[in-house]
Amino acid sequence: MVETARGGTAEDPRGTGAGTHPGAARAAETRDRIIEAATDCIRRWGIRRVSMNDVAQQAGVSRRTVYLHFADREALVLAVLTRISALTVAAVEPLVRSRDTLAGQVAEAAVHVHALGPAQLQLGLGYRPGESEDATLLLAHSDQVLAAWHGFWRPFVAEARDRGEVRPDLDPDRATEWIMRVIISLVTVPARTFDPDDPDQVRAFVSEFITRGFAS
């Protein structure tokens, strides 16, 4: 079960305990089945072609049931991507923690998020022009996803400040937003001065400007 930034779960994102009620548990199971079905459908047809009818048929529920859980197709696609984002955070965290400087931590995250981006953890979006970028932009406009990534990076920034690695007056919130914007841009904006598929070049590019900008 994936925890959210506020301490809840994917089924009970506010951590209220409502998910323990039998009716709520059944609703959560149905919602999960719909998300799993939508994931399969996106793998098959892509973000732009998947339909609520496709998902309902794959999940073995009515179209009305899908709409009871998700207001529209975009909300359903975002739910799939949000779950994948949580899996990405979980996959990246041990790699980030293996580095002992903030510059190294962000660079490591950038390398692996870029590597995961086109495939979107086996969604296959990289094989359909523009869909990986569509997915990234949808995630970038999700308050839940941004809150999760903010919660992920803020402690690393604070620890770097405590170590004296960055300047004492560095605002952790602004630094965290900068980090998230850089990582998003690696998926959505073509590189001109380095090879984004070369991990060493990505690390060097990210580390150079974090070191200069955060420490000076």
TORTI-99286 format. One record per residue (C-alpha): residue number from 1; z, x, y; residue in one letter. Coordinates in nm, 2 decimals. Example, Ala and Ser with C-alpha at 12.3 -4.5 7.8 and 13.67 -1.06 7.14 Angstrom:
# TORTI-99286
> n,w,u,v,res
> 1,0.78,1.23,-0.45,A
> 2,0.71,1.37,-0.11,S
This chain:
# TORTI-99286
> n,w,u,v,res
> 1,0.00,0.00,0.00,M
> 2,-0.10,0.15,0.33,V
> 3,0.15,0.16,0.61,E
> 4,0.05,0.09,0.97,T
> 5,0.16,0.27,1.28,A
> 6,0.44,0.01,1.34,R
> 7,0.59,0.04,1.00,G
> 8,0.43,-0.27,0.84,G
> 9,0.17,-0.28,0.57,T
> 10,-0.19,-0.38,0.54,A
> 11,-0.07,-0.72,0.41,E
> 12,0.21,-0.75,0.65,D
> 13,0.11,-0.54,0.95,P
> 14,0.40,-0.63,1.17,R
> 15,0.66,-0.54,0.91,G
> 16,0.82,-0.89,0.93,T
> 17,0.87,-0.94,0.55,G
> 18,0.65,-1.25,0.57,A
> 19,0.44,-1.12,0.29,G
> 20,0.72,-1.18,0.03,T
> 21,0.68,-1.56,0.06,H
> 22,0.48,-1.69,-0.24,P
> 23,0.22,-1.86,-0.02,G
> 24,0.19,-1.56,0.20,A
> 25,0.15,-1.34,-0.10,A
> 26,-0.13,-1.55,-0.24,R
> 27,-0.30,-1.55,0.10,A
> 28,-0.27,-1.17,0.12,A
> 29,-0.42,-1.14,-0.23,E
> 30,-0.71,-1.36,-0.13,T
> 31,-0.76,-1.16,0.19,R
> 32,-0.76,-0.83,-0.01,D
> 33,-1.01,-0.97,-0.25,R
> 34,-1.24,-1.07,0.04,I
> 35,-1.21,-0.72,0.19,I
> 36,-1.29,-0.56,-0.14,E
> 37,-1.59,-0.79,-0.18,A
> 38,-1.70,-0.71,0.17,A
> 39,-1.67,-0.34,0.09,T
> 40,-1.90,-0.38,-0.21,D
> 41,-2.15,-0.58,-0.01,C
> 42,-2.16,-0.33,0.27,I
> 43,-2.22,-0.05,0.02,R
> 44,-2.51,-0.26,-0.11,R
> 45,-2.67,-0.40,0.21,W
> 46,-2.51,-0.22,0.50,G
> 47,-2.31,-0.34,0.80,I
> 48,-2.61,-0.50,0.98,R
> 49,-2.73,-0.70,0.68,R
> 50,-2.41,-0.82,0.51,V
> 51,-2.34,-1.19,0.55,S
> 52,-2.03,-1.41,0.50,M
> 53,-2.22,-1.59,0.22,N
> 54,-2.28,-1.26,0.04,D
> 55,-1.91,-1.18,0.07,V
> 56,-1.79,-1.53,-0.04,A
> 57,-2.01,-1.51,-0.35,Q
> 58,-1.89,-1.16,-0.44,Q
> 59,-1.53,-1.26,-0.39,A
> 60,-1.56,-1.58,-0.59,G
> 61,-1.44,-1.79,-0.30,V
> 62,-1.59,-2.05,-0.07,S
> 63,-1.75,-1.95,0.26,R
> 64,-1.48,-2.17,0.43,R
> 65,-1.21,-1.95,0.27,T
> 66,-1.37,-1.64,0.41,V
> 67,-1.36,-1.80,0.75,Y
> 68,-1.00,-1.90,0.71,L
> 69,-0.91,-1.53,0.69,H
> 70,-1.17,-1.38,0.93,F
> 71,-1.30,-1.55,1.24,A
> 72,-1.65,-1.40,1.21,D
> 73,-1.86,-1.13,1.04,R
> 74,-1.76,-0.86,1.29,E
> 75,-1.39,-0.93,1.22,A
> 76,-1.45,-0.89,0.85,L
> 77,-1.65,-0.57,0.89,V
> 78,-1.38,-0.43,1.11,L
> 79,-1.11,-0.52,0.85,A
> 80,-1.31,-0.31,0.60,V
> 81,-1.34,-0.02,0.84,L
> 82,-0.98,-0.04,0.94,T
> 83,-0.87,0.00,0.58,R
> 84,-1.11,0.29,0.54,I
> 85,-0.96,0.45,0.86,S
> 86,-0.61,0.42,0.71,A
> 87,-0.74,0.60,0.39,L
> 88,-0.90,0.86,0.62,T
> 89,-0.57,0.93,0.79,V
> 90,-0.40,0.96,0.45,A
> 91,-0.67,1.20,0.33,A
> 92,-0.66,1.41,0.65,V
> 93,-0.29,1.44,0.70,E
> 94,-0.21,1.71,0.44,P
> 95,-0.50,1.92,0.56,L
> 96,-0.38,1.89,0.92,V
> 97,-0.02,1.98,0.82,R
> 98,-0.15,2.29,0.64,S
> 99,-0.23,2.44,0.99,R
> 100,0.04,2.59,1.20,D
> 101,-0.11,2.54,1.55,T
> 102,-0.22,2.23,1.73,L
> 103,-0.57,2.38,1.79,A
> 104,-0.60,2.45,1.42,G
> 105,-0.47,2.11,1.33,Q
> 106,-0.72,1.92,1.55,V
> 107,-1.00,2.15,1.43,A
> 108,-0.92,2.08,1.07,E
> 109,-0.91,1.71,1.13,A
> 110,-1.25,1.73,1.32,A
> 111,-1.41,1.91,1.03,V
> 112,-1.30,1.66,0.77,H
> 113,-1.35,1.34,0.98,V
> 114,-1.70,1.46,1.06,H
> 115,-1.76,1.52,0.69,A
> 116,-1.63,1.18,0.60,L
> 117,-1.80,1.00,0.88,G
> 118,-2.16,0.96,0.76,P
> 119,-2.05,0.84,0.41,A
> 120,-1.76,0.64,0.54,Q
> 121,-1.57,0.71,0.22,L
> 122,-1.87,0.61,0.00,Q
> 123,-1.98,0.31,0.20,L
> 124,-2.31,0.48,0.22,G
> 125,-2.36,0.41,0.59,L
> 126,-2.51,0.76,0.64,G
> 127,-2.82,0.65,0.45,Y
> 128,-2.90,0.37,0.70,R
> 129,-2.99,0.49,1.05,P
> 130,-2.74,0.40,1.32,G
> 131,-2.48,0.24,1.09,E
> 132,-2.24,0.53,1.08,S
> 133,-2.24,0.52,1.46,E
> 134,-2.19,0.14,1.46,D
> 135,-1.89,0.18,1.23,A
> 136,-1.73,0.45,1.45,T
> 137,-1.78,0.25,1.77,L
> 138,-1.63,-0.06,1.61,L
> 139,-1.32,0.14,1.51,L
> 140,-1.30,0.30,1.85,A
> 141,-1.26,-0.05,2.00,H
> 142,-0.99,-0.16,1.76,S
> 143,-0.64,-0.16,1.91,D
> 144,-0.49,-0.13,1.56,Q
> 145,-0.69,0.17,1.46,V
> 146,-0.63,0.34,1.80,L
> 147,-0.26,0.28,1.77,A
> 148,-0.26,0.43,1.42,A
> 149,-0.44,0.74,1.53,W
> 150,-0.22,0.77,1.84,H
> 151,0.09,0.75,1.62,G
> 152,-0.06,1.01,1.39,F
> 153,-0.13,1.27,1.67,W
> 154,0.16,1.22,1.91,R
> 155,0.42,1.41,1.69,P
> 156,0.18,1.70,1.65,F
> 157,0.13,1.73,2.02,V
> 158,0.51,1.71,2.08,A
> 159,0.58,1.97,1.82,E
> 160,0.32,2.20,1.98,A
> 161,0.49,2.16,2.32,R
> 162,0.83,2.24,2.16,D
> 163,0.69,2.56,2.01,R
> 164,0.55,2.66,2.35,G
> 165,0.20,2.65,2.23,E
> 166,0.09,2.41,2.50,V
> 167,0.21,2.38,2.86,R
> 168,0.55,2.21,2.91,P
> 169,0.41,1.94,3.14,D
> 170,0.13,1.83,2.90,L
> 171,0.14,1.45,2.86,D
> 172,0.14,1.37,2.49,P
> 173,-0.03,1.04,2.54,D
> 174,-0.32,1.18,2.74,R
> 175,-0.36,1.47,2.51,A
> 176,-0.37,1.24,2.21,T
> 177,-0.64,1.03,2.37,E
> 178,-0.84,1.34,2.44,W
> 179,-0.81,1.44,2.07,I
> 180,-0.92,1.10,1.95,M
> 181,-1.22,1.10,2.19,R
> 182,-1.33,1.44,2.07,V
> 183,-1.31,1.35,1.71,I
> 184,-1.50,1.02,1.77,I
> 185,-1.77,1.21,1.96,S
> 186,-1.83,1.44,1.67,L
> 187,-1.95,1.15,1.46,V
> 188,-2.14,0.96,1.74,T
> 189,-2.29,1.23,1.97,V
> 190,-2.54,1.49,1.85,P
> 191,-2.43,1.85,1.89,A
> 192,-2.63,2.10,2.10,R
> 193,-2.44,2.43,2.10,T
> 194,-2.30,2.44,1.75,F
> 195,-2.38,2.31,1.40,D
> 196,-2.15,2.01,1.33,P
> 197,-2.22,2.05,0.95,D
> 198,-2.08,2.41,0.96,D
> 199,-1.70,2.38,0.93,P
> 200,-1.64,2.72,1.08,D
> 201,-1.85,2.64,1.39,Q
> 202,-1.67,2.30,1.43,V
> 203,-1.33,2.47,1.41,R
> 204,-1.43,2.74,1.66,A
> 205,-1.57,2.48,1.91,F
> 206,-1.27,2.25,1.90,V
> 207,-1.01,2.53,1.90,S
> 208,-1.17,2.71,2.19,E
> 209,-1.14,2.42,2.43,F
> 210,-0.80,2.29,2.31,I
> 211,-0.65,2.63,2.35,T
> 212,-0.78,2.67,2.70,R
> 213,-0.73,2.31,2.82,G
> 214,-0.39,2.24,2.67,F
> 215,-0.22,2.58,2.73,A
> 216,-0.34,2.67,3.08,S
